[in-house]
Amino acid sequence: MLVINESLCVGCGRCASECFYGRITIEGGKAKMGNTECWNCYHCIGLCPVGAISDNDVDMSEVVPYHEKTFHVSPDKLGNLMKFRRSVRMFTDKPLSKPELVRLLNAGRYSPSGSNRQSIRYVVLQETLPEIKDAAIEAFWAVAQRDDPEEIDRVYVGNTGYNDYWKRGYPDYKEKGIDGLFYHAPTVILAVAPKDDLRLLDAGIATSNIGLMAAASGLGSCYIAFLQMACTADPGLRLKMGIQEGEEILAVLAVGHPAIRFHRTVPRNELRVEWR
């Protein structure tokens, strides 16, 4: 619950002016907390110049004062990181440590979300990854063997050429151990959330930040839409990954130490914009 330490409050009014629902007011030169709805955006905590506002229900030790030296990232450096990030499809077998993974997941946790819902949770596949990979590839092979055009269209969401990809990829996997699904990544992260109208945007923002943090950490990542397709082909995969009723897998990232090194950025299409 949000609380205001009136002995610290200087009555500047910054918290009240930013409160979306008008829950905070200034009375008698002090900020007062009302009983109206609250998004728990915590702008009031971040804005207070004297640290008079806190929440008893969260870990306030995570709140860090701003210092330009440790917080500021120049636009040029951030832009270069965005340009240099690539989708990595060649990984070493070196596992990711728990601290490395927590750093990535926190990049997703601190991402903005619609109405501050913070509804995204993460499933990290490591120990079960070989089993999931094998089941997914077997599901694609079964679709290829049935050769039903309607099923192929449904599983691959209209991208029917993927069926030919797995006709070639399945023998390579079984006979040569070539992983055409996760590219031998040691870890796969699933972004999962209940079905609602903002879930796709929230997951896209969160996993984009995870990918940027991976790049900043010297790691590689790649979006893998195939796993959602495999769940259409074999719904039992959802249970194996702990996906609950009413939840959706919204994004899948393979992450690990890259087995390749890029030496420069690459071209992109020209900027398309209308100035009105």
N, C-alpha and C positions, 0 to 999 in steps of 0.2 A: 504494500500500500504506500502510495506517495505521501510523504510527510514534509512539512516545512519547519525548520528550526528558526523560530521567530527571534531568538536572541542573536542569530547571525544575519537575518534578513535586513537589508538596507532599504527595502521598499522602492527599488529602482523601476519596477514594473515591466522589466523585459520578459519575464516568464508569462505574465498575464497578456501582454501584447501578442505573444506568439501562440498561445493556447488555442487550438483549433475549435474546441468545444466551449471555450469560455469558462472552463472549470476553475481557473485561478483568477482571483480578483485582488485588488489592492484596497484594504480597509484600514483606516487609522495609521497609514504609513507602513503597513506590513502586508505581505502576500498571504492570502487565505485560500485554502483548498476547499472547493465545494463538493457536491455529491452528484454532479452531472456525469454523463458518459465520458470515457477517456480512452484514447487509442494506445496509451503507454508509449508514445513516441519518444518521450523523455527529452524533448527539446528544452523543457524547463530546467532539467538537471544540467544540460550542456551549456545553457545560456547564463545561468546564475553566476555572477562574478565572485561571489564569496562562498559558493558551495553549500548553500543553505537548504537545498532540496535533495531528498534521497528517497529510495524505495526499500522498504523492509523485506520485500519478497524476492529481491534479486541480489546477486553478488556485487556489491558496490566496489569491491576491490578491483573489478575490471575497468572501472572508470579512471581514465588517465588524463591528467591536465595537458592542455595543448602547449607544446614548445616547438617553435618554428624549426629548430635545428633537427629534431627527430621526426617531425610530421610533414614538413614541406617536401613535395616532389615537383621538380620543374616540369612545365608543360612539354619541353623538348624531350626530356628523358622518358616521361610517361608515353608520349607519342611514339618514340622509338621502340619502347617495349611492346606497344600494341602492334606496330608494324612488323616487328621481328618474330612475334609469336607465330608458330606454325602448328598445323595438325601433324603430330608425330605418329608414324606407323611402323617404327622400328625401335624396339625397346631392349635394353639389357635385362638379364635375369636378376639383377640386384634388387632386393626387396626395399620397399619404402618403410621407414621407421614410423613409429607411432607419433612422435613430435612432428615429423614432416606432414603426415596426414592430417593431424589436428590443425596445423597452420593452414592447409588448404581448405578444410571444412569451415574454419572460422572465417575465411574470406567469403564463403557463401552465407554463413550465419549473419555477418554484418552487412549483407547486401540489402538495399531497399526492397520493400514489398508493398503491394496494393493494400491501402488502409492499415499498414503496419501489421498485417496478419501473421507474418512469420510462420507460415504453415508448412514450409518445406522441411522434410526430414531426410536423412541420408542413410542409405544402406551401402556398406563398404564390403565388397567381395574380395576376399583374399584366400582363406583356407578352402572355401567352397567354390572358388573360381574354376578349377578344372572340371568339376562336376557340372556346373552351370554351362560352361563353354561346350562341353560334350553334348549335353542335352539340347542346347540351342542349335548346334550344327546338325545333330540328328533330326531335329524338327524340320529344318530347311531341306534336308535330303528326302524326308518323307513327303514333303510338299512336291518336290521335284519328281518323285516316283509316281505320285498320284496323277500328276500332269493335268490337273483340273484348272482350266483358264479362269474360272470365277474365283476359286480359292487363291490362285497365284496373284490375281489382281487385288484381292482383299488383304492377303498377308503382306504384300509389298506396297500397298497403298498406291497402286497404279504404276509403280516402277517395276514392270514385269521383267526387265532385263536382269534384275537381281536373281531371278530363278536360274538363268544360265550361269551367273557367277557361282552359285552354289553347286550346280552340276559339275563345274570344273573344280571348285574349291573343296568339295567333300572328299574326292579321292586324294587330293594333295594333303588334306588333313589326316586321313586315315593311313596313308602309305608313307608320307614324308614328314608328318608332324607340322606342316605349315599351318599357322593360325591365321586364317583370313577373317576372323571375327574380332579378336582383341589384340592381334599383332604381338602376342607374347607379353603383353603388359602384365606386371605382377599384381596390379590392383585395378579394380573397376568401381567407380562411385556412381550410385543411382540417386537421383533427386526425385523424391516421392512426396505426394501431397494428396489430400482429399479433393474430390472433383468440385471445382467452383469456377467462376468466370474469370478469375485473375491468375489461376495456377500456372498457365503456360508462360506468361510474362514473368512472373516471380521466379520460376525455375530457370528461364533463360538468363535473367540478370544474375542470379546466384551462380550458375555454372560458368558464365562468362568471367565472373570475378575469380572463381576457382582456377580457371584456365590461365588468367593473368598472373595469379599468385604462383602457379606452377612454373610459368615462364620466368618470373622473378627469382624463383628458387632453383633455377637450373634444371627443372624437370620438364617432361613433355606430357602433352595430353591430346586426346582426340575424341570428338563426339562419335558415339556408336549408336546410330538409330536402329541397327540390325537387332539389338536385343529386344526392343519393343515389338518388332515384327515377329521375332521368335516366340514371344508370349502370345501373339495372335495365333500362330501355328500350333503352339502347345501351351494352353492356359495353365497347365500344371507347373510351369516354370515360375509363375508368380508365387505359388505356395513355397517352392524351394528357396526363394529369395526373401521370404517373410513379408511379402506385400499383402496388406490387409484388405478386407472387403471394403469397397468404396474408395480405395486409393488408386492412383495412377502413377506409373513410371513416366516422368515428364522429360527427363534427360539422363543420358548415360555418358560418363567420361572414363575412358581408359587412361590411366596415369602411370608414370614410371620414369626411370632414368633413360634418356634417349640414347640410342645406339648410333646415332648420326649427329653430325654437327653442321649447322647452317653458317654460312660465312657472310651473308648479306640479306637485306630485305628483298621482297619480290614485287613485281608490278601488280597493280589492281586496276579494275575498270575506272574510267574517269568518274569524278564526282557528278552525280545527277541531282540537281536542286533547282527549285523555282524560287526566285526572290519576288515577293509580292508586297 
